Amino acid sequence: MDSVLIVGCGDIGLRLAGLCSGTPVTGLVRSEPSAARLRARRVLPKLLDLDAPFEPDDLAAANSQLYYLAPPPPHGDTDPRVQAVCAALRGPHRPRKVVYISTTAVYGDCGGRWIDETAPLQPGTARGRRRLDAERHWLKWGESEGVPVVVLRVPGIYGPGRLPLERLRKGLPVLAAQESPFTNRIHADDLARVCLLAMQRGRAGEAYNVADGHPTSMSDYFNRIADILSLPRPPVVDRATAERELSASMLSFLSESKRILNTKMLNELGVRLQYVDLEQGLAGLSQAGPFE
């Protein structure tokens, strides 16, 4: 019988699990509260800390459809978690296929240009370098073990429970619109469906950009959400002020500007997005009820 293993089974993993009708799903998490959330959604939890030593059998990945959604550690230029998992998934412990969620940060700053999967991989942040390291490890492992690996390069994810509500309520500033770079997004529900289709149709060794294809700016994104929630729009600052007042994490996003083409995803995976742009995605949120 087919089985699904979701490593790092959080919000997107649970959405994905809900699409795996009739297939047993195991979710790998690192805490008991997370395991309880999985049980409530009828997903079999497996507790494992990828930062601690573990045995290949601990992953229980043999012959599974493996979705690797776990993030890298927050520091450094490599992903030792992926390195440890790849080292463990050898021989009889191999899954049947792997879908790995990466990030569009592997492209670095593209000066606002439209880019596809052939663009050079030149991450300008540690966040992007960690993901590129993980991509390369997965692809090298797949070649050596004869297992198909599909990479999904994902930008900002939004949806219920994934909105910057606390930031808006605190009145934290945003960069002035004329200085704000292009940013790209995908709705969480659409991302879960893309993961499923990548497992079914994705070609071994290929990477796919996952975005709605309608980039805007970070400032526009915050303003639209504030308007829908009837909250004050965030104050606007210039770049010099932003560099003094914004967090390092936020500045890393503002340091890169690119527009992501999703043609390969649409054509090869047969994706039909439910939320084709931010306007539809936010309208869907308002109709669905609570944002949190």
KAMO-V779312 format. One record per residue. RES is the residue in one letter. D_LAST is the distance of its C-alpha to the last C-alpha in whole Angstrom. Layout:
res->RES d_last->D_LAST
res->RES d_last->D_LAST
//
This chain:
res->M d_last->37
res->D d_last->34
res->S d_last->31
res->V d_last->28
res->L d_last->27
res->I d_last->24
res->V d_last->24
res->G d_last->21
res->C d_last->19
res->G d_last->15
res->D d_last->13
res->I d_last->15
res->G d_last->18
res->L d_last->16
res->R d_last->16
res->L d_last->19
res->A d_last->20
res->G d_last->19
res->L d_last->22
res->C d_last->25
res->S d_last->26
res->G d_last->29
res->T d_last->29
res->P d_last->28
res->V d_last->26
res->T d_last->26
res->G d_last->23
res->L d_last->24
res->V d_last->22
res->R d_last->23
res->S d_last->22
res->E d_last->22
res->P d_last->18
res->S d_last->18
res->A d_last->20
res->A d_last->19
res->R d_last->16
res->L d_last->19
res->R d_last->21
res->A d_last->18
res->R d_last->18
res->R d_last->22
res->V d_last->22
res->L d_last->25
res->P d_last->24
res->K d_last->26
res->L d_last->26
res->L d_last->28
res->D d_last->28
res->L d_last->29
res->D d_last->30
res->A d_last->32
res->P d_last->36
res->F d_last->35
res->E d_last->38
res->P d_last->37
res->D d_last->37
res->D d_last->34
res->L d_last->32
res->A d_last->33
res->A d_last->33
res->A d_last->36
res->N d_last->37
res->S d_last->33
res->Q d_last->31
res->L d_last->29
res->Y d_last->26
res->Y d_last->25
res->L d_last->22
res->A d_last->22
res->P d_last->22
res->P d_last->25
res->P d_last->26
res->P d_last->25
res->H d_last->28
res->G d_last->32
res->D d_last->33
res->T d_last->33
res->D d_last->31
res->P d_last->33
res->R d_last->30
res->V d_last->31
res->Q d_last->35
res->A d_last->35
res->V d_last->33
res->C d_last->35
res->A d_last->38
res->A d_last->37
res->L d_last->37
res->R d_last->41
res->G d_last->43
res->P d_last->42
res->H d_last->39
res->R d_last->38
res->P d_last->35
res->R d_last->36
res->K d_last->34
res->V d_last->31
res->V d_last->28
res->Y d_last->27
res->I d_last->24
res->S d_last->25
res->T d_last->24
res->T d_last->26
res->A d_last->27
res->V d_last->30
res->Y d_last->31
res->G d_last->31
res->D d_last->32
res->C d_last->33
res->G d_last->34
res->G d_last->32
res->R d_last->34
res->W d_last->33
res->I d_last->33
res->D d_last->33
res->E d_last->34
res->T d_last->37
res->A d_last->36
res->P d_last->37
res->L d_last->35
res->Q d_last->35
res->P d_last->32
res->G d_last->32
res->T d_last->30
res->A d_last->30
res->R d_last->26
res->G d_last->28
res->R d_last->31
res->R d_last->30
res->R d_last->28
res->L d_last->32
res->D d_last->33
res->A d_last->31
res->E d_last->32
res->R d_last->36
res->H d_last->36
res->W d_last->34
res->L d_last->36
res->K d_last->39
res->W d_last->39
res->G d_last->38
res->E d_last->42
res->S d_last->43
res->E d_last->42
res->G d_last->42
res->V d_last->39
res->P d_last->37
res->V d_last->34
res->V d_last->31
res->V d_last->29
res->L d_last->26
res->R d_last->26
res->V d_last->22
res->P d_last->21
res->G d_last->17
res->I d_last->15
res->Y d_last->12
res->G d_last->9
res->P d_last->6
res->G d_last->4
res->R d_last->8
res->L d_last->8
res->P d_last->10
res->L d_last->8
res->E d_last->10
res->R d_last->13
res->L d_last->13
res->R d_last->13
res->K d_last->16
res->G d_last->18
res->L d_last->19
res->P d_last->21
res->V d_last->22
res->L d_last->25
res->A d_last->27
res->A d_last->27
res->Q d_last->30
res->E d_last->30
res->S d_last->26
res->P d_last->27
res->F d_last->26
res->T d_last->23
res->N d_last->22
res->R d_last->19
res->I d_last->18
res->H d_last->15
res->A d_last->14
res->D d_last->15
res->D d_last->18
res->L d_last->19
res->A d_last->19
res->R d_last->21
res->V d_last->23
res->C d_last->24
res->L d_last->25
res->L d_last->28
res->A d_last->28
res->M d_last->30
res->Q d_last->31
res->R d_last->33
res->G d_last->33
res->R d_last->36
res->A d_last->37
res->G d_last->37
res->E d_last->35
res->A d_last->32
res->Y d_last->30
res->N d_last->27
res->V d_last->24
res->A d_last->23
res->D d_last->22
res->G d_last->25
res->H d_last->24
res->P d_last->24
res->T d_last->23
res->S d_last->23
res->M d_last->20
res->S d_last->21
res->D d_last->20
res->Y d_last->17
res->F d_last->16
res->N d_last->18
res->R d_last->16
res->I d_last->13
res->A d_last->14
res->D d_last->16
res->I d_last->14
res->L d_last->12
res->S d_last->15
res->L d_last->15
res->P d_last->18
res->R d_last->19
res->P d_last->19
res->P d_last->23
res->V d_last->25
res->V d_last->27
res->D d_last->30
res->R d_last->30
res->A d_last->33
res->T d_last->30
res->A d_last->27
res->E d_last->29
res->R d_last->30
res->E d_last->26
res->L d_last->24
res->S d_last->23
res->A d_last->25
res->S d_last->22
res->M d_last->21
res->L d_last->25
res->S d_last->25
res->F d_last->23
res->L d_last->25
res->S d_last->28
res->E d_last->28
res->S d_last->29
res->K d_last->29
res->R d_last->28
res->I d_last->28
res->L d_last->30
res->N d_last->28
res->T d_last->32
res->K d_last->33
res->M d_last->29
res->L d_last->30
res->N d_last->33
res->E d_last->34
res->L d_last->31
res->G d_last->31
res->V d_last->27
res->R d_last->26
res->L d_last->23
res->Q d_last->20
res->Y d_last->19
res->V d_last->22
res->D d_last->21
res->L d_last->18
res->E d_last->19
res->Q d_last->18
res->G d_last->15
res->L d_last->13
res->A d_last->15
res->G d_last->14
res->L d_last->10
res->S d_last->11
res->Q d_last->13
res->A d_last->11
res->G d_last->9
res->P d_last->6
res->F d_last->4
res->E d_last->0
//
